[in-house]
Amino acid sequence: MKYLFNFLLFIITTGATAQGIKWEGKPVDFSRGKLEVSENKRYLVFEDGTPFFYLGDTAWELFHRLSKEETLKYLKNRQEKGFTVIQAVILAELDGLNTPNAEGNTPLTNNDPGKINEAYFDHVDWVIKKAEEMGMFIGLLPTWGDKWNLKWGVGPVIFNPASARVFGELLGKRYKNSKNIIWILGGDRHIESEEHLQINKAMAEGIKATDDDNHLMTFHPQGGHGSAEYFHNEEWLDFNMRQNSHNPEYTGFYENTNKDYNRSPLKPVIDGEPIYEDHPIGFQPKKRGHSIAADVRRPLYWNLFGGAFGNTYGHHSIWQMWQPGREGINFPLMPWYEALDQPGAWQMQFGRRLIESRPYLSRIPDNSIIIPEKVETSVPGAGLYRFAATRDMEGTYAMIYAPVGRKFKVRMEVIKGNNMVAWWFNPRNGEATKIGTFKNTGSQEFTPPNPGENLDWILVLDDASKNYNQPGK
């Protein structure tokens, strides 16, 4: 009943939805060369300089639980929604060492990281290749964190620095020629000892030793934390990854994306695990219910406007590939194959469309665009009601995310041209409506088209002389 109520609430409060709007752009073109960090250290680009928008999906159990037929169904669905990165784990969380995959194979012989099972890895190879053919990267985790820091997981712990180095070398050699790999170490765990630190460094060094530096690398941390806390100065860490969490106070964690953006030396940052759609909020389903599409839209724009070079979506049923007959982790609401078309999954593409419709590499976070309601606050609202803003360094455009339908004021002079075109962009269906043309002096108050606590909007301000297309096109 709780899920039904949330779903009906979504339909009532949003009106038109994104359901069925397929991604219209082209798949990732791997002929552009390997991924690199941009010259300004803020974004990812291909070797030919083309910007890359990281739109990820957490499919942690993809290699472990799906058959080939199911994998094709999943990948095709994500391709149609504009996802560019699929995050998946070789040594998976849910007893990935001892429970065979869909084809009956386990990944290692006697759980020895130096003795891989070719039958299991042939399947991993096949999935990676199919993702490449469909124009998507694999954010490849060598292992989930319970294999080096047990905590609450199944384990067992099989890694020490020496075995981690060996496993890293095997993986680097195996996938050095794959065009669509982004390495993600860690796997939802803190670094709690010197050995944990050395295990991850050794795995990174092992991969780099045989990968010929063909692929970027990062680290997936535990909830509420970021890779920068442990590895920011490591040469192998090409960009920072956060997990901004599913906890009750998750709204506050999104400010940390911008804090990592401002670290020195400069490195790109992304949230590799915001709150999932249909996830028990704070892991308390009876008390707090499950998240809805609005809960996953807000982090998308908080992260992007806070300086992230992309964003990651997740669904609580999809990460674990839950279906009837399997034990569910933390009360999944529906089978993974039904969850594929939940509203939030469709709506992620509109963040990508919006960002790609304006100059890309010159975009910076800047909440000073928004005039605060009170002197002691930096932006209007807090928690769920926190506004966020981003703009072009050259002053040709600005965007303000309003998580609720409440009026707000902006500084018009952030746009350098004499006149400014204003738009409302609807993050629920990707539609843009022109408000009008204004002088860019002083301040201007804007009121979103519809009031409502779950009706978020984005105000887009353009230098009229640039003649930009409507936002999202």
Residue, then its C-alpha position, 0 to 999 in steps of 0.5 A: m500500500k505504501y508503494l501504491f500511495n507513493f506512486l499515485l502521489f507522483i502521478i497526481t503531483t507531476g502531471a505529465t511524466a517522462q514515461g516512454i521518452k527514449w534517448e534520442g542521441k547517439p551511443v558513446d562513440f569509442s572511436r574518439g579514443k580513450l577517456e581522459v581528465s579534461e585540461n581544467k581537471r573538472y570533467l572527462v573527455f575523449e582523446d579528441g576533446t569531446p566531452f563525456f557525460y557520465l550517467g551511471d546505473t548501479a547494477w552491482e549484481l549484473f555479472h553474478r545474477l543475470s543470464k545472457e538473455e536477461t543481461l541483453k534486456y537490461l542493457k537495451n533498456r539502459q541504452e534507450k534511457g541514455f545511460t553511459v556507464i553501468q557499474a557492476v562488480i566481478l566478485a559480487e556482494l551477495d555471496g559472489l564467491n560461493t554462489p554460482n552465477a546464472e551459468g553455474n560458475t563461481p569466479l575463483t578456484n578455492n577463493d584464491p585471487g590468483k586462480i580465476n575461473e575462465a568460465y566465469f570470466d568468459h561471461v564477464d568478458w561477454v557482458i563488457k563486450k555487449a555493453e561496448e556494442m551498445g555504446m556504454f562503459i562498464g564501471l568495473l569493480p574488481t570486488w565488493g568491499d566485504k572481501w577485504n573489510l568484512k563488516w556486515g557482508v558475506g565475505p569471506v575476506i580473501f585479500n591482503p596486499a600481495s593477493a590484491r596486487v596479483f588480482g589487479e595484475l590479472l584484471g589489468k592484463r585481461y581488460k587492457n584492450s577493452k575500450n569501455i572500462i572505468w576502474i572502480l576500486g573499493g566497494d562500499r567500505h571504509i578504510e579502517s586500517e593500514e592493511h585496508l589502505q595497502i590492499n587498495k593501493a596494491m590492487a590499483e598498482g597491479i591494474k596499472a602495471t598491466d593495463d598500460d594506463n588505458h583506463l581511468m580509475t576511482f574508488h567507491p566509498q561507504g555511505g556518506h563518504g568520498s574517495a578523497e578522504y583516503f586517496h585524494n593525493e594518490e596518482w592512480l586516483d583519476f577522479n573522486m567518487r562519493q556515496n552520498s548515502h541513503n540515510p535520513e540525513y542524506t540531503g546534507f551529504y550533497e553539499n560535500t560534492n562541492k567540497d570535494y570539487n574545491r579540494s587541491p589538487l583539482k580532480p573531477v568528482i561524481d556521486g557514484e551512489p545517491i539515494y536509490e529509487d524505491h529505497p527504504i529512506g534511512f533503511q527504515p521502511k515502516k517508519r519513513g517509507h520508500s523513496i520516490a522519483a522526486d528523491v532521486r531527481r534532487p540529487l541529480y541536480w544538487n550534484l551536477f550544479g555542485g560541480a560533479f561531471g555526471n551522476t549515478y542513478g540506482h534502483h533498490s531492486i536493480w542493484q541486487m537484481w531481485q526477483p521472486g524466489r530470491e531473498g530481498i535485501n531491505f524490502p525491495l518493492m518489485p522485481w528488477y525487470e519491472a523496476l527498469d521503467q520506474p519514473g526516476a530512471w526515465q527522468m535521469q536523461f533530462g539532466r544529461r540533455l540539459i547539461e549537453s545543450r549548453p557549453y560544457l567544459s566551462r560550466i562551474p558551480d555558483n550559488s551566489i547567483i541566488i539571492p538568499e532569503k536571509v543574510e545568514t543563509s547562503v542559498p534559499g532553503a535547506g535539506l530537501y528545499r536547498f536550491a543550487a546554481t551553476r553557470d558558464m564561466e564566460g557568462t553566457y548562461a546560468m541554471i538554478y535548481a528549485p527543488v520546490g515550487r517557491k519563488f526566489k530571486v537571482r542576480m541578473e548581472v551573471i549574464k554578460g550580454n545586454n539582454m537575457v532569455a529566461w526559460w523554465f525547464n521541467p525535470r520531470n518530462g524534459e520540456a522547456t517553456k520560454i518565459g521572456t527576455f529581460k535586461n540583465t541588471g539588478s535582480q529579478e524574482f521568479t516564481p515556478p509555473n506550479p507550486g508544490e512540494n514535489l514539483d521541482w523546476i530549473l530556471v535557465l538564463d541565456d545571453a540572448s545574443k548567443n541564440y542557444n536552442q531551448p534547454g534540453k535540445 
